[in-house]
Amino acid sequence: MGGTIDRWLRQPLLTEKGAAANRWPRRILLLAWLAVTAWLAFNHVPWRDEARAWSLMLMAKDWPDLFRVVHGEGHPYLWYIILKAGHSLSGAKEVLQVAGFMIGAAAAALLILRGPFRLLPLALMAFSLWLGFEYVVLARNYGIAALLMFAIAALWPRVRDTLWLGVLLLLLANTNVPSVFLAGVFALYRMLEIWSANRDLRSAEWRRWAGNTALLLLGTVLCFLAVYPPANDAAAAANALPLTAMNLLAALATAYRSFIQVGFGDFSPMGIILVWLSVLVFARRTPALVTALAALICLRLFFFMVYPGYYRHSALFFAFMIALVWIEARKPTTEGERQSLLPLVGSWALFVLVAMQSVLYVIAPISNAVAGKPFSHAADLARLLDRPEYRGSLLMVEPDTMGESVAYQTGRPNWLIRQDRLGTVTPLANSGNKLLTLDRLADQAAAVHARTGKPVLIAINLPIDRLPPGKYDLMYRDYTVLTPDSVARFEARTRRIASLRNSGGDESYDVYVYPR
């Protein structure tokens, strides 16, 4: 018993027996994961970022038009292609959630059944905020990246010296923009592997590596063409920071904008320290260490300078590290590595970092599901619209973006307040009505009611009757101005019919109807 504990303390991540030795415990773990995750998915209400991709796909008249519609949205085409294919087969809006669940479940199954990890870290990885919720229950493109990275790790001995590696890297680069860097460092890792064994640049290994790199570059170009120039100029302008020495230092050393939520608290220094220490798991393995450092530095600089690294973005690093540990696990451990302190520190840092994500998983989605708190109140708002007295009415949501999830539920456009028109997707743009008053909002409702003869429902994210006067930035410098007089006038012209404020996310609303 003492020897087992000692071996676990010295190597908390990797199993000594191989995945096949405990096949049944792994199968039971996978079944438990599927049961819990299916329960979460069944009770999940898609929020705006999930619904936006679906609505954009629906706007395309045909396959060629799809690439025009989603160009510049900030994501490569792969996820939209999957949604379009699913819609062509079924047409049901549930395709969105089914596709996200199936992709995430495939990633989890590959990790649990094939990963070279002990059962405890496997369970922590599976029942985590990222692999148990963000990459499966939330139907986004990030689960595809995890699946591809685990596939690269599982198939590494077979694909590393074939063009299949290039195909996988091309696909990885087209899941989301941060994964372009991860695809690049996988190519770097293979280059360092070859260099350590064969420095003859004319050899077949180097030629195949060049072919794989060419496929990766093609994937990078396709990603760039999909996201640039950005269609949402307000979002792009709000997130970019200038390249200065102070910003470079802050990008590497702080939790501001980069790896924000991986610890306990949005700007936890503990999370950042563990992220940096985790790369020491490769301290005596130079190709892997260089690769892990390159991945971490690239992601941190990108998140800080270009777009903040929220949890879903930062968690890509967890999937990458797990994949790289998986690949390295096939290589023998040297006596020097066994005696070295640094790989042990890195292993435990990664173990603790993984465990923290499981705690976050229990704190947020699990506890919310047990308490009956929906991730979004969009479905509740859709049911309100379906009441006989409000059927056929138009919906306004402030901010407009928080109505995109309601449009997914109803299949009908909302009245976009900032754009003064009907729509299911609102541009995150510098154009439109950037400064909104409650008087202007009530006037819009009156004009729409006069034209249609139908009631107008107004869902407001701000609790206007409980906030002090001020100018509130709701999203990308879309401001709402509150004053005591304007609140009183708005409440005199409308009637509040519901307060939907029990969500686990941020899509909560007070709902008013015009006319009273």
C-alpha positions as CSV (number, residue, x, y, z in Angstrom):
1,M,0.0,0.0,0.0
2,G,2.8,2.4,0.9
3,G,4.5,1.7,-2.4
4,T,1.3,2.5,-4.3
5,I,0.9,5.8,-2.5
6,D,4.5,6.6,-3.1
7,R,4.2,5.9,-6.8
8,W,1.1,8.1,-7.0
9,L,2.8,10.9,-5.1
10,R,5.7,10.7,-7.6
11,Q,3.4,10.5,-10.6
12,P,-0.2,11.8,-10.0
13,L,-1.2,11.9,-13.6
14,L,-0.2,8.8,-15.6
15,T,-1.2,5.2,-15.0
16,E,1.5,2.5,-14.9
17,K,-0.7,-0.2,-16.4
18,G,-2.1,1.4,-19.5
19,A,-5.7,2.1,-20.5
20,A,-6.5,-1.5,-21.3
21,A,-5.8,-2.7,-17.8
22,N,-8.7,-0.9,-16.2
23,R,-11.2,-1.0,-19.1
24,W,-14.3,-1.6,-17.0
25,P,-13.7,1.2,-14.5
26,R,-13.2,3.5,-17.5
27,R,-16.4,2.3,-19.1
28,I,-18.3,2.9,-15.9
29,L,-16.7,6.4,-15.6
30,L,-17.8,7.2,-19.2
31,L,-21.4,6.0,-18.5
32,A,-21.5,8.1,-15.4
33,W,-20.2,11.1,-17.3
34,L,-22.8,10.6,-20.1
35,A,-25.6,10.3,-17.6
36,V,-24.7,13.6,-15.8
37,T,-23.9,15.5,-18.9
38,A,-27.1,14.4,-20.7
39,W,-29.0,15.6,-17.7
40,L,-27.3,19.0,-17.9
41,A,-27.8,19.1,-21.6
42,F,-31.5,18.2,-21.4
43,N,-32.1,21.0,-18.9
44,H,-29.9,23.6,-20.7
45,V,-31.4,26.6,-22.4
46,P,-29.0,27.8,-25.2
47,W,-27.8,31.4,-24.7
48,R,-26.9,34.1,-27.2
49,D,-23.5,32.9,-28.4
50,E,-24.9,29.4,-29.1
51,A,-28.0,30.8,-30.8
52,R,-26.2,33.3,-32.9
53,A,-24.3,30.7,-34.9
54,W,-27.6,28.9,-35.6
55,S,-29.4,32.0,-36.6
56,L,-26.6,33.0,-38.9
57,M,-26.6,29.6,-40.5
58,L,-30.4,29.9,-41.1
59,M,-29.8,33.3,-42.9
60,A,-27.9,31.6,-45.7
61,K,-30.0,30.7,-48.7
62,D,-27.7,27.9,-49.8
63,W,-24.2,26.5,-49.2
64,P,-22.3,29.3,-51.1
65,D,-24.3,31.9,-49.3
66,L,-23.3,30.5,-45.9
67,F,-19.7,31.6,-46.4
68,R,-20.9,35.1,-47.2
69,V,-23.3,35.4,-44.3
70,V,-20.8,34.2,-41.6
71,H,-17.7,36.0,-43.0
72,G,-16.1,38.3,-40.5
73,E,-18.1,36.9,-37.5
74,G,-15.0,36.0,-35.7
75,H,-15.1,32.2,-36.1
76,P,-13.9,29.9,-38.9
77,Y,-16.3,28.1,-41.1
78,L,-16.1,24.5,-39.7
79,W,-18.8,24.9,-37.0
80,Y,-21.2,26.6,-39.4
81,I,-20.7,23.8,-41.9
82,I,-21.6,21.2,-39.3
83,L,-24.7,23.1,-38.3
84,K,-25.7,23.5,-42.0
85,A,-25.2,19.8,-42.7
86,G,-27.3,18.9,-39.6
87,H,-30.0,21.4,-40.6
88,S,-30.1,19.9,-44.1
89,L,-30.8,16.5,-42.6
90,S,-33.3,17.5,-40.0
91,G,-34.3,21.1,-40.0
92,A,-35.0,21.0,-36.2
93,K,-33.4,23.7,-34.0
94,E,-32.3,20.9,-31.6
95,V,-29.6,20.0,-34.2
96,L,-27.6,22.8,-32.5
97,Q,-27.5,21.1,-29.1
98,V,-27.3,17.6,-30.5
99,A,-24.3,18.5,-32.6
100,G,-22.5,20.1,-29.6
101,F,-23.3,17.2,-27.3
102,M,-22.1,14.5,-29.8
103,I,-18.8,16.3,-30.5
104,G,-18.1,16.9,-26.8
105,A,-19.1,13.3,-25.9
106,A,-16.7,11.9,-28.6
107,A,-13.9,14.0,-27.0
108,A,-14.7,12.7,-23.5
109,A,-15.0,9.1,-24.7
110,L,-11.7,9.3,-26.4
111,L,-10.0,10.7,-23.4
112,I,-11.6,8.3,-20.9
113,L,-11.2,5.1,-22.9
114,R,-7.8,5.8,-24.4
115,G,-6.0,8.3,-22.3
116,P,-2.9,7.1,-20.4
117,F,-4.1,8.7,-17.1
118,R,-5.0,7.4,-13.7
119,L,-8.7,7.1,-12.9
120,L,-8.7,10.0,-10.5
121,P,-7.3,12.7,-12.8
122,L,-9.4,11.2,-15.6
123,A,-12.5,11.7,-13.5
124,L,-11.4,15.3,-12.7
125,M,-10.8,16.0,-16.3
126,A,-14.2,14.6,-17.4
127,F,-16.3,16.2,-14.6
128,S,-14.8,19.6,-15.1
129,L,-16.3,23.0,-16.1
130,W,-14.7,22.7,-19.5
131,L,-15.2,19.1,-20.6
132,G,-18.3,18.5,-18.5
133,F,-20.1,21.7,-19.6
134,E,-18.5,24.5,-21.7
135,Y,-17.4,22.1,-24.5
136,V,-20.4,19.8,-24.5
137,V,-23.6,21.3,-23.0
138,L,-22.9,24.7,-24.4
139,A,-23.1,24.1,-28.2
140,R,-20.1,26.0,-29.5
141,N,-17.1,25.3,-31.6
142,Y,-14.6,24.7,-28.8
143,G,-15.6,21.1,-28.3
144,I,-14.4,20.4,-31.8
145,A,-10.9,21.6,-30.9
146,A,-10.8,19.3,-27.8
147,L,-11.9,16.4,-29.9
148,L,-9.2,17.0,-32.6
149,M,-6.4,17.5,-30.0
150,F,-7.3,14.3,-28.3
151,A,-7.5,12.5,-31.7
152,I,-4.0,13.8,-32.5
153,A,-2.7,12.5,-29.2
154,A,-4.4,9.1,-29.6
155,L,-3.3,8.6,-33.1
156,W,0.1,10.3,-32.8
157,P,2.3,7.2,-33.5
158,R,0.3,6.5,-36.7
159,V,-0.2,10.0,-38.1
160,R,2.9,11.9,-37.0
161,D,4.8,10.9,-40.2
162,T,1.9,11.0,-42.6
163,L,-0.1,13.7,-44.2
164,W,-3.0,12.8,-42.0
165,L,-1.4,14.9,-39.3
166,G,-1.6,17.9,-41.6
167,V,-5.3,17.2,-42.3
168,L,-6.0,17.2,-38.5
169,L,-4.0,20.4,-38.0
170,L,-5.9,22.1,-40.9
171,L,-9.2,21.1,-39.2
172,L,-7.9,22.3,-35.8
173,A,-7.0,25.7,-37.2
174,N,-10.5,26.1,-38.4
175,T,-12.4,25.3,-35.2
176,N,-11.6,28.7,-33.5
177,V,-9.0,31.4,-33.8
178,P,-6.9,30.6,-30.7
179,S,-6.6,27.0,-32.0
180,V,-4.6,28.3,-34.9
181,F,-1.7,28.8,-32.5
182,L,-2.2,25.3,-31.0
183,A,-2.2,23.7,-34.4
184,G,1.1,25.6,-35.1
185,V,2.8,24.4,-32.0
186,F,1.8,20.8,-32.7
187,A,3.7,21.2,-36.0
188,L,6.6,22.8,-34.0
189,Y,6.6,19.8,-31.7
190,R,6.9,17.4,-34.6
191,M,9.7,19.4,-36.0
192,L,11.6,19.3,-32.8
193,E,11.0,15.6,-32.5
194,I,12.5,15.0,-36.0
195,W,15.4,17.4,-35.4
196,S,16.4,15.5,-32.2
197,A,16.6,12.2,-34.2
198,N,17.4,13.2,-37.8
199,R,19.1,16.4,-38.9
200,D,19.2,15.5,-42.6
201,L,16.8,18.0,-44.1
202,R,16.6,16.0,-47.3
203,S,15.1,12.9,-45.6
204,A,11.6,11.6,-46.2
205,E,10.6,12.6,-42.6
206,W,11.4,16.2,-43.3
207,R,9.6,16.2,-46.6
208,R,6.4,14.8,-44.9
209,W,6.8,17.4,-42.2
210,A,6.9,20.1,-44.9
211,G,3.8,18.7,-46.4
212,N,2.0,18.7,-43.1
213,T,3.2,22.3,-42.5
214,A,1.8,23.3,-45.9
215,L,-1.6,21.9,-45.0
216,L,-1.4,23.7,-41.6
217,L,-0.6,27.0,-43.5
218,L,-3.6,26.3,-45.8
219,G,-5.8,25.9,-42.8
220,T,-4.4,29.1,-41.3
221,V,-5.2,31.0,-44.5
222,L,-8.7,29.6,-44.6
223,C,-9.3,30.7,-41.0
224,F,-7.9,34.2,-41.7
225,L,-10.2,34.6,-44.8
226,A,-13.2,33.5,-42.7
227,V,-12.7,36.1,-39.9
228,Y,-11.0,39.0,-41.6
229,P,-12.0,41.8,-42.0
230,P,-14.2,41.7,-38.9
231,A,-17.9,42.4,-39.5
232,N,-18.4,43.4,-35.9
233,D,-16.3,46.5,-35.8
234,A,-17.4,47.6,-32.3
235,A,-16.4,44.2,-30.8
236,A,-13.1,44.3,-32.6
237,A,-12.3,47.9,-31.6
238,A,-13.3,47.3,-27.9
239,N,-11.1,44.3,-27.4
240,A,-7.8,45.3,-29.1
241,L,-4.9,46.7,-27.0
242,P,-1.8,48.4,-28.4
243,L,1.5,46.5,-28.5
244,T,3.6,48.2,-25.7
245,A,6.3,46.9,-23.3
246,M,3.9,47.3,-20.4
247,N,1.2,45.4,-22.1
248,L,3.6,42.6,-23.0
249,L,4.7,42.3,-19.4
250,A,1.1,42.4,-18.2
251,A,0.1,39.8,-20.8
252,L,2.6,37.3,-19.4
253,A,2.3,38.0,-15.7
254,T,-1.3,38.9,-14.9
255,A,-4.8,37.4,-15.0
256,Y,-6.2,40.5,-16.7
257,R,-7.8,39.6,-20.0
258,S,-5.9,36.3,-20.2
259,F,-6.8,33.0,-18.4
260,I,-9.3,35.2,-16.4
261,Q,-11.5,32.5,-14.9
262,V,-9.4,29.4,-14.5
263,G,-9.0,29.8,-10.8
264,F,-11.2,30.7,-7.8
265,G,-12.2,34.3,-8.7
266,D,-12.1,36.0,-12.0
267,F,-8.5,37.3,-11.6
268,S,-7.1,34.6,-9.3
269,P,-3.3,34.7,-9.2
270,M,-3.3,31.1,-8.0
271,G,-4.8,30.0,-11.4
272,I,-2.1,31.9,-13.3
273,I,0.7,30.5,-11.2
274,L,-0.5,27.0,-11.7
275,V,-0.8,27.5,-15.4
276,W,2.8,28.5,-15.6
277,L,4.0,25.8,-13.3
278,S,2.1,23.1,-15.2
279,V,4.5,23.4,-18.2
280,L,7.3,22.1,-15.9
281,V,5.8,18.6,-16.3
282,F,8.0,18.6,-19.4
283,A,11.0,20.0,-17.7
284,R,13.4,17.2,-18.7
285,R,11.8,16.8,-22.2
286,T,13.0,19.7,-24.3
287,P,10.7,19.4,-27.4
288,A,7.6,19.2,-25.3
289,L,8.8,22.0,-22.9
290,V,9.5,24.3,-25.8
291,T,6.1,23.4,-27.4
292,A,4.2,24.0,-24.1
293,L,5.9,27.3,-23.5
294,A,5.2,28.4,-27.1
295,A,1.6,27.5,-26.8
296,L,1.2,29.3,-23.4
297,I,3.0,32.5,-24.6
298,C,1.1,32.6,-27.9
299,L,-2.3,32.2,-26.2
300,R,-1.6,34.8,-23.5
301,L,-0.4,37.4,-25.9
302,F,-3.4,36.8,-28.2
303,F,-5.9,36.9,-25.4
304,F,-4.3,40.1,-23.9
305,M,-3.7,42.0,-27.2
306,V,-6.5,40.9,-29.4
307,Y,-9.4,39.3,-27.6
308,P,-9.9,38.5,-23.8
309,G,-9.4,34.9,-22.9
310,Y,-12.6,34.0,-21.1
311,Y,-13.0,30.5,-19.7
312,R,-14.0,28.8,-22.9
313,H,-11.0,30.2,-24.6
314,S,-8.4,29.6,-21.9
315,A,-9.6,26.0,-21.4
316,L,-8.2,25.2,-24.8
317,F,-4.8,25.2,-23.0
318,F,-6.0,22.4,-20.7
319,A,-7.0,20.2,-23.7
320,F,-3.7,21.0,-25.3
321,M,-1.6,20.1,-22.2
322,I,-3.5,16.9,-21.7
323,A,-2.9,15.9,-25.4
324,L,0.8,16.7,-25.1
325,V,1.2,14.7,-21.8
326,W,-0.7,11.9,-23.6
327,I,1.8,11.9,-26.5
328,E,4.8,12.1,-24.2
329,A,3.5,9.3,-22.0
330,R,4.6,6.8,-24.7
331,K,8.2,7.7,-24.3
332,P,10.3,6.1,-21.6
333,T,11.1,8.0,-18.4
334,T,14.8,8.4,-17.8
335,E,16.5,8.1,-14.4
336,G,17.3,11.8,-14.5
337,E,13.7,12.7,-15.0
338,R,12.6,10.3,-12.1
339,Q,15.1,12.1,-9.8
340,S,14.3,15.6,-10.9
341,L,12.0,17.8,-8.8
342,L,10.8,20.1,-11.6
343,P,8.7,17.5,-13.5
344,L,7.1,16.5,-10.2
345,V,6.2,20.1,-9.5
346,G,4.7,20.4,-13.0
347,S,2.7,17.2,-12.6
348,W,1.2,18.3,-9.4
349,A,0.5,21.8,-10.7
350,L,-1.4,20.3,-13.6
351,F,-3.2,17.9,-11.3
352,V,-4.3,20.8,-9.0
353,L,-5.3,22.9,-11.9
354,V,-7.4,20.1,-13.3
355,A,-9.0,19.6,-9.9
356,M,-9.9,23.3,-9.6
357,Q,-11.9,23.0,-12.8
358,S,-13.9,20.2,-11.2
359,V,-14.7,22.4,-8.2
360,L,-15.8,25.2,-10.6
361,Y,-18.0,22.6,-12.3
362,V,-19.8,21.7,-9.1
363,I,-20.1,25.4,-8.0
364,A,-21.7,26.5,-11.3
365,P,-23.6,24.2,-13.6
366,I,-24.2,21.3,-11.2
367,S,-25.5,23.5,-8.3
368,N,-27.6,25.6,-10.7
369,A,-29.2,22.5,-12.3
370,V,-30.0,21.1,-8.8
371,A,-31.5,24.4,-7.8
372,G,-33.5,24.6,-11.0
373,K,-31.8,27.7,-12.3
374,P,-31.7,27.9,-16.1
375,F,-28.6,29.1,-17.8
376,S,-30.8,31.6,-19.7
377,H,-34.4,32.8,-19.3
378,A,-34.8,32.8,-23.1
379,A,-37.2,29.8,-23.0
380,D,-39.3,31.4,-20.3
381,L,-39.5,34.6,-22.3
382,A,-40.6,32.5,-25.4
383,R,-43.3,30.9,-23.3
384,L,-44.5,34.3,-22.2
385,L,-44.8,35.3,-25.9
386,D,-46.8,32.3,-26.6
387,R,-49.6,33.2,-24.1
388,P,-52.9,33.9,-25.9
389,E,-52.9,37.5,-24.9
390,Y,-49.4,38.1,-26.3
391,R,-49.4,35.8,-29.2
392,G,-48.3,37.6,-32.4
393,S,-46.8,40.5,-30.4
394,L,-43.3,41.8,-31.2
395,L,-40.5,41.5,-28.7
396,M,-37.8,44.1,-27.9
397,V,-34.8,43.1,-25.8
398,E,-32.4,45.5,-24.3
399,P,-29.6,44.8,-25.1
400,D,-30.5,43.4,-28.6
401,T,-27.9,40.7,-28.3
402,M,-29.7,39.1,-25.3
403,G,-32.7,38.6,-27.5
404,E,-30.8,36.3,-30.0
405,S,-31.4,33.3,-27.7
406,V,-35.1,34.1,-27.7
407,A,-35.3,34.3,-31.5
408,Y,-33.7,30.8,-31.5
409,Q,-36.6,29.6,-29.2
410,T,-39.4,31.2,-31.1
411,G,-38.1,31.1,-34.7
412,R,-39.3,34.7,-35.1
413,P,-37.3,37.9,-35.4
414,N,-37.3,40.5,-32.6
415,W,-37.4,44.2,-33.1
416,L,-33.8,45.3,-32.8
417,I,-33.8,48.4,-30.7
418,R,-30.4,49.7,-31.7
419,Q,-31.0,49.1,-35.4
420,D,-34.7,50.1,-35.6
421,R,-35.6,47.0,-37.6
422,L,-36.6,43.4,-37.4
423,G,-33.9,40.8,-37.1
424,T,-32.6,37.6,-35.4
425,V,-29.0,38.7,-35.2
426,T,-27.7,42.1,-34.2
427,P,-24.4,43.5,-35.5
428,L,-21.9,44.3,-32.8
429,A,-21.2,47.5,-34.7
430,N,-20.3,51.2,-34.1
431,S,-23.4,52.1,-36.2
432,G,-26.9,52.4,-34.9
433,N,-28.4,53.9,-31.7
434,K,-25.4,53.7,-29.4
435,L,-27.0,55.9,-26.7
436,L,-30.5,54.8,-25.6
437,T,-32.9,56.4,-23.2
438,L,-36.0,54.8,-21.7
439,D,-38.0,57.6,-23.4
440,R,-36.6,56.5,-26.8
441,L,-37.4,52.9,-26.0
442,A,-41.0,53.6,-25.1
443,D,-41.4,55.7,-28.3
444,Q,-40.1,52.8,-30.4
445,A,-42.6,50.5,-28.7
446,A,-45.4,53.0,-29.4
447,A,-44.5,53.3,-33.1
448,V,-44.3,49.5,-33.5
449,H,-47.7,49.1,-31.8
450,A,-49.3,51.8,-33.9
451,R,-48.1,50.1,-37.1
452,T,-49.0,46.5,-36.1
453,G,-51.9,46.9,-33.7
454,K,-50.2,44.2,-31.5
455,P,-48.9,44.5,-28.0
456,V,-45.1,45.0,-27.7
457,L,-43.2,43.2,-25.1
458,I,-40.0,44.9,-23.8
459,A,-37.5,42.7,-21.9
460,I,-34.8,44.7,-20.2
461,N,-31.7,43.1,-18.7
462,L,-31.0,46.1,-16.4
463,P,-33.2,46.1,-13.2
464,I,-34.1,49.8,-13.9
465,D,-36.1,50.3,-10.8
466,R,-33.2,49.2,-8.5
467,L,-30.2,50.9,-10.1
468,P,-28.9,54.3,-9.4
469,P,-29.0,56.9,-12.1
470,G,-26.2,56.5,-14.6
471,K,-25.0,55.6,-18.1
472,Y,-24.6,51.8,-18.4
473,D,-22.5,50.1,-21.0
474,L,-24.4,47.0,-21.8
475,M,-22.2,45.6,-24.6
476,Y,-19.5,47.1,-26.8
477,R,-20.4,50.7,-25.9
478,D,-24.1,50.3,-26.3
479,Y,-25.2,52.6,-23.5
480,T,-28.5,52.9,-21.7
481,V,-29.1,56.1,-19.7
482,L,-31.2,55.9,-16.5
483,T,-32.6,58.8,-14.6
484,P,-35.3,58.8,-12.0
485,D,-37.7,60.8,-14.2
486,S,-37.1,58.6,-17.3
487,V,-37.7,55.5,-15.2
488,A,-40.9,56.9,-13.9
489,R,-42.1,57.9,-17.3
490,F,-41.3,54.5,-18.8
491,E,-43.2,52.7,-16.0
492,A,-46.2,55.0,-16.5
493,R,-46.3,54.1,-20.2
494,T,-45.8,50.3,-19.7
495,R,-46.7,47.6,-17.3
496,R,-44.4,45.0,-15.9
497,I,-45.7,41.5,-16.5
498,A,-42.8,39.3,-15.4
499,S,-39.5,39.4,-13.6
500,L,-37.2,36.6,-14.9
501,R,-34.2,36.9,-12.7
502,N,-33.2,33.4,-11.6
503,S,-30.8,32.5,-14.3
504,G,-27.4,30.9,-13.8
505,G,-26.0,33.0,-16.6
506,D,-26.5,36.7,-17.4
507,E,-29.7,36.4,-19.5
508,S,-32.2,37.7,-17.0
509,Y,-35.0,40.1,-17.7
510,D,-37.7,42.3,-16.4
511,V,-40.5,42.2,-19.0
512,Y,-42.9,45.1,-19.7
513,V,-45.8,45.4,-22.1
514,Y,-46.8,48.4,-24.2
515,P,-49.5,49.7,-24.0
516,R,-50.4,49.3,-20.4
